[in-house]
Amino acid sequence: MLALASSAVAAFTPVAPITRATSACRASDVVRMETVSDLEALAQKCNPIVGFWDPLALAQSGGEGYPFTESEAIGFLRHAEIKHGRVAMAAFVGFIVQSNGICFPWNLQGDLPHSAILAAGGPASQWDALPTSAKLQILGFIGLLEFFGEQQQPHYMRGGRPGDYPSLKAMDKIPHPVPLDLFDPFGLTSKMSAERKEKALVAEINNGRLAQIGIMGFMAASKGLQVPIMDGFGIAPYAGEVMAPFSSVDAGLPFVSEMLNYKLSFGSL
């Protein structure tokens, strides 16, 4: 289920900020645009054997007519990798938890217990079995997190630090007070030295990359593909479409029936 959160991707064009924090920017928020040389140095820290590898030249400016400068493109790619690495780490753990029959002991809604969703099968089947209202709530919440994340000041494409998430407590236009921030709610990183933070960020990038490979391997194995190491894990098979957020359960939503009919027609070719 958590793997589906990775489908919520921030738009390339940053949205207008809700508000700026009333306090001055932190020292760590000093605007600094990264370059390809910075990526090469980071690549050596992350994996000195592989080093810098960009076969599609995504980190380089496309020249005249290209919508972003080189530094803006690097900021977007760096932030996207860190964010999706975090989502993948949560998804990897969530897949293991759901595959091992662990669920909340209370009802999801009304008289529908979480155990009934668990009985549907593997994690992807459990997502399909969720009521439409539950799916919309989850996707809506993800959308809100993406929207709030784009309020980072300075923005990650304008010199802000990739991977930062703005303080929810500092946004005065959220309808109700938020007692804890999404990232580091207990302020543990504030006690870390700069060297320790740098080392932790490198570890986070590496763990996120591995988690992205891991969750994709789980999903591939659930579709019957042979995945090294994972073949003997007993991953529950899944007959649905892992990239489709809605199924026949959600046929009441606009365009879902058409999508399902298109899939069936395409699959018969």
N, C-alpha and C positions, 0 to 999 in steps of 0.2 A: 504493500500500500504506500509506504513512504517513498518508494522508488518513483511513483507518479509525480511526486513533488518536483522532480527535476524538469518536468515539462513546462513549469512556470519560469520563463526566462525574461530578464529585464529588457526593455526596449533599448535600441542603440541611442536614441535621442533622450537625454535626461529630461524629466518633467520639472515643472517649476516647483521650488521648495515650498513646503507648507509654512515653515517659519525658520528663522535662524535662532540658534540658542542665544539667550540674552548675554551669556558670558563670552569673553573673548575666546578665540580659537586656541586650542591646546598647542603646546610647542610641537607636538608630533604631527599637527595638521598643517605645517608649513608647506606651501605649494611647491612641489617639485615634480617635474615631468620626467618620466623614465625614458631611457633610450635602449636601443638594441644592445649596446655595450653593457647596460645594467642587466639585461636578460641573460647575456652570456656569462656574466659574473655569478648571477643567481643559479644558472644551470650547473656551473661547476660545484656550487655548494650542495645542490640537490642530488646530483649524480655525476661525479667527475668522469665516469666511464663513458656515459652517453654524451654528456656535455650539451651544448646548445644545438637543438634540432628543430628547424622550421622549414620543412621541404616546400611548403606552399607560400612561403614568404608572407605569412599573415601579419607579422609584426612590422612590416615595412609599408611605407606610404605608397599608395597606388599612383601617385603623380597627379597630373592635372585632371580635374573632374572627380577625383576621389573625395568622398564626403568627410574624411577625417585625416588629421595629420598623423604622422608616425607615432608621436607620443600619445595622442588620443586613442589610437588603435591599440597600443600596448596597454594603456590603462584599462580599456574595456576587456581585453583578453586576460589580463592578470586578475582582475576582479572576478570575471566569469569563472576562471579556473578555481580560484579559492572558494567561491560560493558553491559551485557544483561539487567540489570536493567535499565540502561540509555536508551537503545534501546526500551525497553518495555514502559517506560514513554513517549517517543516520539511517539511510536506506539499507545498508549492509547489515547493521545490527537489527533493524526492524524485520528484515527478511528472516534472519535466524530465529528471532523471538517468535514470529508468527508461524514459522515452519515447525516449531517445537510445541505447538499447542498451548502457548501462553496467551492469556487474554484477561481483560478486566472482569471482575466477578459480578458487576452490576449490569443493568440493562442499558442498551444503546439508546433506545427510545421506547416509550410505552411499555409493551410487554415483549419487546424483542431483545433477548439477551445477547451479549457479545459472543457467547459460546455458540449461538446459532450461526453467526457469521463465520466463526472459526471452523465450523463443520463443513463449510462450502469447499474446502480444499486448501491449496497453497495460498501464499500471499496475494497473487494476482486474482485468483478465484474469489478470495475474500473481498477484494476491492469490488469486483463485479457484483457480489451479493449485497453490498451496502445499499440501503434505500437511497433513492435519488436525492432526497433532501440532505442526507448526510454527505454525499459527494459534493453537492453544491456548497455546503458549509465549509468543507475542507478546501476546495478550490478557491472559494471566496477569501478564506483566511490567508491562503498562500498569496493571492493577489494583493491583499492588504500589506503583507510583509514585503512584497516586491515594491509596492508603491512607497512605503515608508523608507525602505532601503535606498531609494533613489533620492531621498532628501539629504544625503550625505553632503556636508559642506566642509571644505571644497569637494566637488564631485570627483569621483575617481577618474573621469576623463578630462578633468581640468586641474590635475595636480594633487588630488586627494589620495590618501593611502589606500591601495587596493585591499579589499577584505574588511575594511571598516564598516560598521553598521551604526547609524546615528542613534543617539540616546532617545528612547521613547519618553523618558521622564522630562526631557527638555522641550518636547513638542507641545505648545500650548493650545493647539487646535484639535487634539484628540478628544473625543466626547467625554471621556472620564479619566481620572488620574491612573497612571500606570506605575505601580510601586517598584517594579524591577525592569531592567533593560533586557532585551533579547540576548545580546551578546555579553558574556561575563556579568551576569546579574548581581554577583556578590563582590565584584571589584577585585578579584584575585590577581588579575594581570597588572594592576596598578602597583603591586608590591614587587614586581619582577624588574630586574635590571635590563638595560637596553640590550646587552649581549645575550641574556637569557631569552628575551622576546624574539630576537633575530633567529636564535637557534630553534625556538619553538615554532616559528613561522615556517622555516625550512622543513621541519618534521611534519607540520600540518600539510604542506604542499605535497610531500611525498606520500603521506598517509591518504590524502584525498585522491591522488592519482591511482594508488593501489585499490582504494575502495571503489572507484569508478570502474576499474577493470573487474573487480569482484562482483559488483551488483549486476553488471552486464553478463558476466559468466553465469550467475544464478538464473537470470531470466532466460539466457540461451539454453541452459540445461533443462529448464522447465518446459521448453518447447521441443525437447527431444534431441537437441544437438549434442555432440560429444565434446565435452569440455574437460581438458586435462585436470586431474585431481578431484574435480567436482562430480565425476561420473559415479563415484561410490558413496555419495552423500545421501542418496535416497530422496532427492528433491521431487516434490509432487509435480506430476505433469500438468500442463495448462493448455487447454484447447482454444482459448480466446486470443485476442489481439493485444499484446502487451503495450502497444503504443496508442491504443484507443482508450480515452478516459471514460467512455460510456458504452453500455451494452444494451441488450434487449430489455433489461430491467428499467432503463431510462427512456423507453420509447415515447413517453409522453412529452419529452423535451423537444423543442423545435430542431428540425434537421436530423435528429438521431435516427429516425426510421429510414430516411433517405440514405444516410450514411451506411446503415446496416444492409439495406437492399443493394447498394452499390458494391459493398464488400462481397456479398453473396454472388452477385452477377460477375464480378471480376474473378472470384475464385472458381467459377465454373468454366472459365475459358481454358 
